Amino acid sequence: MLNLDFSILNWGLIQNFILKGLWFSIFLTAVATAGGIFFGTLLALMRLSGKRWLDTPAALYVNVMRSVPLVMVILWFFLLVPLMIGRPIGAEYSAVVTFIAFEAAYFSEIMRAGIQSIPRGQVFAGQAMGMSYAQNMKLVILPQAFRNMLPVLLTQTIILFQDTSLVYAIGAYDLLKGFETAGKNYGRPIETYLMATVTYFVISYSLSSVVKGINRKIAIIR
């Protein structure tokens, strides 16, 4: 009824429109995951430090970020920061900064739960050996926490990859933008949006299968 024509799917469409967007989506996912885990771990340690001057700002940051839609954070940064600094910033740069800042709040809660899942006896054992707080965290607690939280971290990464489509709102050339541009050039927007749906599903489902396999291996180790 819609007179769909998927013959437009060819190597030229993929090479000229899709690969560029796919590369940026993967790049944004990787950078936001690495940055989110790094800063999220710092936020988690601040919240678990027991010091109010560290716990309060970290908790405020995490709660505020988790209460605001990601697309709003992207738009605020992209529209307001140029007004404050007096010059425009690129859509891709805005996407990278906002994704790291936003995902840090979510990875923080994952890492905090992972750290708290380690038995207190491990902490006391490290202290008994004369380790400082930093050494205990680096050598004893965090390696075990990362192992316990690996499936959850990877699941959050899959969600992050799906969320990269939101950078379309500020004109960044991601995977969805690539399909949308191809649809305009070939005059087949419905077909290209359907292709985008299938592509996101295949990638996300494949990664979910990998996470399930890792989860089974970790369960065996435990």
Backbone hydrogen bonds, N-H to C=O, Kabsch-Sander energy under -0.5 kcal/mol:
donor,donor_aa,acceptor,acceptor_aa,energy
8,I,5,D,-0.6
9,L,6,F,-1.6
10,N,8,I,-1.0
14,I,10,N,-2.1
15,Q,11,W,-3.1
16,N,12,G,-2.4
17,F,13,L,-1.9
18,I,13,L,-1.3
19,L,14,I,-2.7
21,G,17,F,-0.9
22,L,18,I,-2.9
23,W,19,L,-2.6
24,F,20,K,-1.8
25,S,21,G,-2.2
26,I,22,L,-2.5
27,F,23,W,-2.8
28,L,24,F,-3.1
29,T,25,S,-2.1
30,A,26,I,-2.6
31,V,27,F,-2.7
32,A,28,L,-2.5
33,T,29,T,-2.1
34,A,30,A,-2.5
35,G,31,V,-2.9
36,G,32,A,-2.5
37,I,33,T,-2.6
38,F,34,A,-2.2
39,F,35,G,-2.6
40,G,36,G,-2.2
41,T,37,I,-2.3
42,L,38,F,-1.7
43,L,39,F,-2.4
44,A,40,G,-2.4
45,L,41,T,-2.5
46,M,42,L,-2.2
47,R,43,L,-2.2
48,L,44,A,-1.5
49,S,46,M,-0.8
52,R,50,G,-0.6
54,L,51,K,-1.5
55,D,51,K,-3.2
56,T,52,R,-2.5
58,A,54,L,-1.4
59,A,55,D,-2.8
60,L,56,T,-2.4
61,Y,57,P,-2.4
62,V,58,A,-2.4
63,N,59,A,-2.5
64,V,60,L,-2.3
65,M,61,Y,-2.5
66,R,62,V,-2.2
67,S,63,N,-0.6
67,S,64,V,-0.9
68,V,64,V,-0.5
68,V,65,M,-0.9
72,M,69,P,-0.6
73,V,69,P,-1.5
74,I,70,L,-2.4
75,L,71,V,-2.2
76,W,72,M,-2.9
77,F,73,V,-2.4
78,F,74,I,-2.4
79,L,75,L,-2.4
80,L,76,W,-3.1
81,V,76,W,-0.6
81,V,77,F,-1.2
83,L,79,L,-0.5
84,M,80,L,-1.5
85,I,81,V,-2.5
86,G,82,P,-1.6
87,R,82,P,-0.6
94,S,90,G,-2.3
95,A,91,A,-2.3
96,V,92,E,-2.2
97,V,93,Y,-2.3
98,T,94,S,-2.5
99,F,95,A,-2.3
100,I,96,V,-2.1
101,A,97,V,-2.4
102,F,98,T,-2.5
103,E,99,F,-2.9
104,A,100,I,-1.7
105,A,101,A,-0.6
105,A,102,F,-0.8
106,Y,102,F,-0.9
107,F,103,E,-3.0
108,S,104,A,-1.8
109,E,105,A,-1.2
110,I,106,Y,-1.6
111,M,107,F,-2.8
112,R,108,S,-2.5
113,A,109,E,-2.1
114,G,110,I,-2.2
115,I,111,M,-2.8
116,Q,112,R,-2.3
117,S,113,A,-1.1
118,I,115,I,-1.2
122,Q,119,P,-1.6
123,V,119,P,-0.8
124,F,120,R,-2.5
125,A,121,G,-2.2
126,G,122,Q,-1.9
127,Q,123,V,-2.3
128,A,124,F,-2.3
129,M,125,A,-1.2
130,G,127,Q,-1.6
131,M,126,G,-2.1
136,N,132,S,-2.7
137,M,133,Y,-2.2
138,K,134,A,-2.5
139,L,135,Q,-2.8
140,V,136,N,-1.8
141,I,136,N,-2.3
142,L,137,M,-2.7
144,Q,140,V,-0.8
145,A,141,I,-2.5
146,F,142,L,-2.9
147,R,143,P,-1.6
148,N,144,Q,-2.3
149,M,145,A,-2.4
150,L,146,F,-0.8
150,L,147,R,-0.6
153,L,149,M,-3.0
154,L,150,L,-2.5
155,T,151,P,-2.1
156,Q,152,V,-2.4
157,T,153,L,-1.6
158,I,154,L,-1.9
159,I,155,T,-2.0
160,L,156,Q,-2.3
161,F,157,T,-2.3
162,Q,158,I,-2.0
163,D,159,I,-2.1
164,T,160,L,-1.0
164,T,161,F,-0.7
165,S,162,Q,-1.3
166,L,163,D,-2.4
167,V,164,T,-1.6
168,Y,165,S,-1.3
169,A,166,L,-2.1
170,I,167,V,-1.4
171,G,168,Y,-1.2
172,A,167,V,-1.7
174,D,172,A,-1.5
175,L,21,G,-0.8
178,G,174,D,-2.1
179,F,175,L,-1.9
180,E,176,L,-2.5
181,T,177,K,-2.7
182,A,178,G,-2.2
183,G,179,F,-2.4
184,K,180,E,-1.6
185,N,181,T,-2.2
186,Y,182,A,-2.5
187,G,183,G,-0.8
188,R,183,G,-1.5
192,T,188,R,-1.9
193,Y,189,P,-2.3
194,L,190,I,-2.1
195,M,191,E,-2.3
196,A,192,T,-2.3
197,T,193,Y,-2.1
198,V,194,L,-2.2
199,T,195,M,-2.5
200,Y,196,A,-2.6
201,F,197,T,-2.2
202,V,198,V,-2.8
203,I,199,T,-2.3
204,S,200,Y,-2.5
205,Y,201,F,-3.0
206,S,202,V,-2.2
207,L,203,I,-2.2
208,S,204,S,-2.2
209,S,205,Y,-1.9
210,V,206,S,-1.7
211,V,207,L,-2.2
212,K,208,S,-2.1
213,G,209,S,-1.9
214,I,210,V,-2.3
215,N,211,V,-2.5
216,R,212,K,-2.0
217,K,213,G,-1.9
218,I,214,I,-2.5
219,A,215,N,-2.2
220,I,216,R,-1.8
221,I,217,K,-2.1
222,R,218,I,-2.3
